[in-house]
Amino acid sequence: MDIKGSVALVTGANRGIGHAFARSLLAHGAAKVYAGARDLTSITDPDLVPLRLDVTDPDDIARAAAAAGDVSILVNNAGIGSKGDLMTGDFDEARRIMEVNYFGTWAVSRAFAPILARNGGGAVVNMLSLASWVGSARWPAYAASKAAQWSLTQTLRAGLADQGTLVVGVHAGFVDTDMSAWVTGPKITADDVAEQTVRALLADQAEVLADEPTRRTKAALSQPVDAYVSGSLRR
């Protein structure tokens, strides 16, 4: 698809991967990028158009869709993580993670799908994870939410095909953001993830495997379970 002259909405665009997505879209010629965030004061980039958007609030979503009817690229980036243990993690927190990462993505996509259709089809980009495929006893709620989000991405791809909407799933391992500040091992940069994603849009590519651990894990899915259960997230 053509990004030059397009209008995009990036959820969770105030920092990290979301802000990197927004900057990359602008660098490739997007005419306008709405920056969705719960707190508008957290959006300090003057090149972005602030848009209040709590992806768990139906009224916020409806207002955002009414205000941003020119969107042709939707980037579902808003998400939260957790290190809640399998045996002691809080179920209320787990439900909140599912509400944001899975139901939030679904609700925003459903609200903007008719807008994308009116504007020629466009694209939906979902920020997923290597954890879409590999669970961990250290963050089971996050992994489950990303597995659900991956399933949703495939469903959106099928469900929006007739209106000409490209649906892109972006998978990465640890990214150098606040969410993974506690990780001491290798991390890919947010700018790298964003640039790979924008290039995938330009090439009408439906999936981004942003780093080597992710590519290795995806390739192992057809192998016996131990080939990927013992992967990079089990450490």
ChimeraX attribute file (.defattr): number of C-alpha atoms within 10 A of each C-alpha:
attribute: neighborCount
match mode: 1-to-1
recipient: residues
	/A:1	18
	/A:2	13
	/A:3	21
	/A:4	15
	/A:5	12
	/A:6	21
	/A:7	23
	/A:8	27
	/A:9	29
	/A:10	27
	/A:11	28
	/A:12	27
	/A:13	29
	/A:14	25
	/A:15	19
	/A:16	18
	/A:17	25
	/A:18	26
	/A:19	23
	/A:20	21
	/A:21	30
	/A:22	29
	/A:23	20
	/A:24	21
	/A:25	26
	/A:26	21
	/A:27	14
	/A:28	17
	/A:29	14
	/A:30	19
	/A:31	14
	/A:32	20
	/A:33	25
	/A:34	22
	/A:35	26
	/A:36	28
	/A:37	23
	/A:38	19
	/A:39	14
	/A:40	15
	/A:41	10
	/A:42	12
	/A:43	20
	/A:44	12
	/A:45	15
	/A:46	7
	/A:47	13
	/A:48	21
	/A:49	15
	/A:50	23
	/A:51	24
	/A:52	18
	/A:53	25
	/A:54	21
	/A:55	27
	/A:56	18
	/A:57	14
	/A:58	15
	/A:59	12
	/A:60	17
	/A:61	22
	/A:62	15
	/A:63	13
	/A:64	21
	/A:65	19
	/A:66	13
	/A:67	11
	/A:68	16
	/A:69	15
	/A:70	17
	/A:71	23
	/A:72	24
	/A:73	29
	/A:74	24
	/A:75	25
	/A:76	26
	/A:77	24
	/A:78	24
	/A:79	23
	/A:80	15
	/A:81	19
	/A:82	17
	/A:83	13
	/A:84	18
	/A:85	14
	/A:86	13
	/A:87	9
	/A:88	8
	/A:89	17
	/A:90	13
	/A:91	11
	/A:92	9
	/A:93	15
	/A:94	19
	/A:95	13
	/A:96	17
	/A:97	23
	/A:98	24
	/A:99	19
	/A:100	21
	/A:101	27
	/A:102	24
	/A:103	19
	/A:104	23
	/A:105	26
	/A:106	18
	/A:107	18
	/A:108	25
	/A:109	22
	/A:110	13
	/A:111	16
	/A:112	24
	/A:113	23
	/A:114	15
	/A:115	21
	/A:116	24
	/A:117	17
	/A:118	15
	/A:119	16
	/A:120	12
	/A:121	21
	/A:122	26
	/A:123	26
	/A:124	28
	/A:125	24
	/A:126	24
	/A:127	27
	/A:128	27
	/A:129	25
	/A:130	27
	/A:131	25
	/A:132	22
	/A:133	21
	/A:134	23
	/A:135	22
	/A:136	21
	/A:137	16
	/A:138	19
	/A:139	19
	/A:140	21
	/A:141	27
	/A:142	27
	/A:143	26
	/A:144	22
	/A:145	28
	/A:146	27
	/A:147	21
	/A:148	17
	/A:149	25
	/A:150	23
	/A:151	14
	/A:152	18
	/A:153	25
	/A:154	14
	/A:155	13
	/A:156	20
	/A:157	20
	/A:158	13
	/A:159	12
	/A:160	19
	/A:161	13
	/A:162	10
	/A:163	15
	/A:164	14
	/A:165	23
	/A:166	21
	/A:167	28
	/A:168	25
	/A:169	24
	/A:170	24
	/A:171	25
	/A:172	23
	/A:173	24
	/A:174	24
	/A:175	23
	/A:176	18
	/A:177	16
	/A:178	11
	/A:179	14
	/A:180	13
	/A:181	11
	/A:182	9
	/A:183	13
	/A:184	8
	/A:185	6
	/A:186	10
	/A:187	16
	/A:188	16
	/A:189	16
	/A:190	20
	/A:191	19
	/A:192	16
	/A:193	23
	/A:194	23
	/A:195	19
	/A:196	17
	/A:197	27
	/A:198	22
	/A:199	17
	/A:200	18
	/A:201	24
	/A:202	14
	/A:203	11
	/A:204	15
	/A:205	16
	/A:206	18
	/A:207	16
	/A:208	22
	/A:209	22
	/A:210	23
	/A:211	18
	/A:212	12
	/A:213	17
	/A:214	24
	/A:215	16
	/A:216	16
	/A:217	24
	/A:218	18
	/A:219	12
	/A:220	17
	/A:221	15
	/A:222	10
	/A:223	11
	/A:224	9
	/A:225	10
	/A:226	10
	/A:227	14
	/A:228	21
	/A:229	17
	/A:230	14
	/A:231	19
	/A:232	17
	/A:233	21
	/A:234	12
	/A:235	8
